[in-house]
Amino acid sequence: MAEYCTCGAQLPEDALFCHKCGKPQREILAPEVEANTYPAAIVDIAPLPPQVQLEAPPLNFSNPVAVRIALIVAVSATILGLITPILNWPAAGFFAVYFYCRKTGFRLDVGAGVKIGWITGLMSYGFSAIFVTAQLLPDALSGHLAKTVVDSLKGAAFQDPATLQRVTEFIQTEPAVWMLVMLAGLFVFVTSLSMVGGALGAKLAGPK
């Protein structure tokens, strides 16, 4: 049996729309879209690692940078001591700290400055001891050590004849002991001044 639209047009079999007025002839069901049952993707964002603050290496003879700088400064200070004695040892400690800070980028406190000054002082003492011994050893072997020492003291603070006489007698009777005492005093003198210079360098160029 032929079907007709409300507008009077005869419809073909199984027509969905009227070809004359366009009226739908039956209900069109839209296919159901299945809901997404998959879990949402979880984006795992790792937190940024904390900034790592580099620690300064210990200031001892196992620190190659400190040893190399102390060696160069000690040699320079020993040579400079031929021109400006005494002042060269504090300058050695000071410049050892200065060059170490420039080389590594670390800022040293006073304690660290004393340590690198101590290393520089030990090396400076070694070179100075070799130099002084090389100067005095020929006089000690020839028996003229006392005269050489007394002549060098006459232009210093030892103007008392009695003091000069006691020094002369002591050197003549115990030349080896006098050399050891002199080298021990030189050790204390050089290392102390170098540590003072290192502390001063760290104080002026230390952490702000």
C-alpha positions as CSV (number, residue, x, y, z in Angstrom):
1,M,0.0,0.0,0.0
2,A,1.4,3.3,-1.1
3,E,2.2,5.8,1.7
4,Y,1.4,9.5,1.4
5,C,2.9,12.5,3.1
6,T,0.7,15.1,4.8
7,C,1.3,17.3,1.9
8,G,-0.3,14.8,-0.4
9,A,2.8,13.6,-2.2
10,Q,3.1,9.8,-2.7
11,L,6.2,8.5,-0.9
12,P,8.4,5.7,-2.2
13,E,8.8,2.6,0.0
14,D,10.9,3.1,3.1
15,A,11.3,6.8,2.4
16,L,12.9,8.8,5.2
17,F,11.9,12.2,3.9
18,C,9.2,13.6,1.7
19,H,10.7,14.4,-1.7
20,K,8.3,17.3,-2.0
21,C,8.3,19.1,1.3
22,G,11.2,17.4,3.0
23,K,9.3,16.3,6.1
24,P,10.8,13.4,8.0
25,Q,8.7,10.3,7.7
26,R,10.1,8.3,10.6
27,E,12.2,9.0,13.7
28,I,15.9,8.7,13.1
29,L,17.8,7.4,16.1
30,A,21.4,8.6,16.4
31,P,23.8,5.9,17.4
32,E,24.8,6.0,21.0
33,V,28.4,7.0,21.5
34,E,30.0,4.8,24.1
35,A,31.5,6.8,26.9
36,N,35.3,6.7,27.2
37,T,36.1,4.3,30.0
38,Y,39.8,4.5,29.7
39,P,41.6,6.3,32.5
40,A,43.1,9.7,31.7
41,A,46.8,9.6,31.0
42,I,48.8,10.6,34.1
43,V,51.7,12.9,33.2
44,D,54.3,12.4,35.9
45,I,56.4,15.6,36.0
46,A,59.5,15.0,38.1
47,P,60.4,17.9,40.4
48,L,63.5,19.9,39.5
49,P,66.5,18.7,41.4
50,P,67.7,21.0,44.1
51,Q,70.7,23.2,43.4
52,V,73.9,21.5,44.5
53,Q,76.3,23.9,46.2
54,L,79.8,22.9,45.6
55,E,82.0,22.6,48.6
56,A,85.5,23.9,48.6
57,P,88.2,21.2,48.7
58,P,90.2,20.9,51.9
59,L,93.3,23.1,52.1
60,N,96.1,20.6,52.6
61,F,98.9,19.0,50.6
62,S,96.3,16.7,48.8
63,N,94.8,19.8,47.2
64,P,96.8,20.1,43.9
65,V,95.7,23.7,43.2
66,A,96.7,24.9,46.6
67,V,100.0,23.2,46.5
68,R,100.8,24.5,43.0
69,I,99.9,28.1,43.9
70,A,101.8,27.9,47.2
71,L,104.9,26.5,45.4
72,I,104.9,29.3,42.8
73,V,104.4,32.0,45.4
74,A,107.1,30.5,47.7
75,V,109.7,30.5,45.0
76,S,108.8,34.1,44.1
77,A,108.9,35.1,47.8
78,T,112.3,33.5,48.3
79,I,113.7,35.4,45.3
80,L,112.0,38.6,46.4
81,G,113.6,38.1,49.9
82,L,116.9,38.9,48.4
83,I,115.6,42.5,47.8
84,T,113.0,43.1,50.5
85,P,113.5,40.7,53.4
86,I,110.8,40.1,56.1
87,L,108.0,41.8,54.1
88,N,108.2,39.0,51.5
89,W,106.8,36.3,53.8
90,P,103.5,38.1,54.7
91,A,103.2,39.0,51.0
92,A,103.6,35.3,50.2
93,G,100.7,34.3,52.4
94,F,98.5,37.1,51.1
95,F,99.1,36.5,47.4
96,A,98.7,32.7,47.9
97,V,95.1,33.3,49.1
98,Y,94.5,35.9,46.4
99,F,95.6,33.6,43.5
100,Y,93.8,30.6,45.0
101,C,90.5,32.6,45.1
102,R,91.0,33.8,41.5
103,K,91.8,30.3,40.3
104,T,89.0,28.3,42.0
105,G,86.3,30.9,42.5
106,F,85.9,30.0,46.2
107,R,86.0,32.6,48.9
108,L,88.1,31.7,51.9
109,D,87.5,32.5,55.5
110,V,90.3,33.5,57.9
111,G,90.9,29.9,59.0
112,A,91.3,28.7,55.4
113,G,93.6,31.7,54.7
114,V,95.8,30.6,57.6
115,K,96.0,27.1,56.2
116,I,97.1,28.1,52.8
117,G,99.5,30.6,54.4
118,W,100.9,27.7,56.4
119,I,101.4,25.6,53.3
120,T,103.1,28.5,51.6
121,G,105.2,29.2,54.7
122,L,106.4,25.6,54.8
123,M,107.6,25.7,51.2
124,S,109.1,29.1,51.6
125,Y,111.0,27.9,54.7
126,G,112.4,24.9,52.7
127,F,113.8,27.2,50.0
128,S,115.1,29.7,52.6
129,A,116.7,27.0,54.7
130,I,118.5,25.6,51.6
131,F,119.7,29.1,50.7
132,V,120.9,30.1,54.2
133,T,122.6,26.7,54.7
134,A,124.4,27.0,51.4
135,Q,125.7,30.4,52.5
136,L,126.8,29.5,55.9
137,L,128.1,25.9,55.4
138,P,131.4,26.9,53.8
139,D,132.2,29.2,56.8
140,A,131.1,26.5,59.2
141,L,133.5,24.0,57.6
142,S,136.4,26.4,57.5
143,G,135.8,27.6,61.1
144,H,134.9,31.2,60.2
145,L,131.2,30.8,61.0
146,A,131.4,32.9,64.2
147,K,133.2,35.8,62.5
148,T,130.6,35.8,59.6
149,V,127.6,35.8,62.0
150,V,129.1,38.4,64.3
151,D,129.9,40.7,61.4
152,S,126.3,40.4,60.1
153,L,125.0,41.2,63.6
154,K,127.1,44.3,64.1
155,G,124.9,46.3,61.8
156,A,121.7,45.0,63.5
157,A,120.4,45.5,67.0
158,F,123.2,43.6,68.7
159,Q,125.6,46.5,69.6
160,D,126.4,45.3,73.1
161,P,130.0,43.9,73.1
162,A,129.1,41.4,75.9
163,T,126.2,40.0,73.8
164,L,128.4,39.7,70.7
165,Q,131.1,38.0,72.8
166,R,128.6,35.4,74.1
167,V,127.2,34.8,70.6
168,T,130.7,34.3,69.3
169,E,131.7,31.9,72.0
170,F,128.5,29.9,71.6
171,I,129.0,29.6,67.8
172,Q,132.6,28.6,68.2
173,T,131.9,25.9,70.7
174,E,128.6,24.6,69.3
175,P,128.4,25.4,65.6
176,A,126.0,22.5,64.8
177,V,123.7,23.4,67.6
178,W,123.7,27.1,66.6
179,M,122.8,26.1,63.0
180,L,119.9,24.0,64.3
181,V,118.7,26.8,66.6
182,M,119.0,29.3,63.7
183,L,117.0,27.0,61.3
184,A,114.3,26.5,64.0
185,G,114.0,30.2,64.5
186,L,113.8,30.7,60.8
187,F,111.0,28.1,60.6
188,V,108.9,29.9,63.2
189,F,109.6,33.3,61.7
190,V,108.8,32.4,58.1
191,T,105.7,30.2,58.7
192,S,104.2,32.7,61.2
193,L,104.5,35.6,58.9
194,S,103.1,33.6,56.0
195,M,100.1,32.6,58.1
196,V,99.5,36.2,59.1
197,G,99.6,37.2,55.4
198,G,97.2,34.4,54.6
199,A,94.7,35.5,57.3
200,L,95.0,39.1,56.1
201,G,94.3,38.0,52.5
202,A,91.3,36.0,53.5
203,K,90.0,38.9,55.6
204,L,90.2,41.3,52.7
205,A,89.0,38.8,50.0
206,G,86.8,36.6,52.1
207,P,83.1,35.8,51.9
208,K,80.8,38.8,51.8
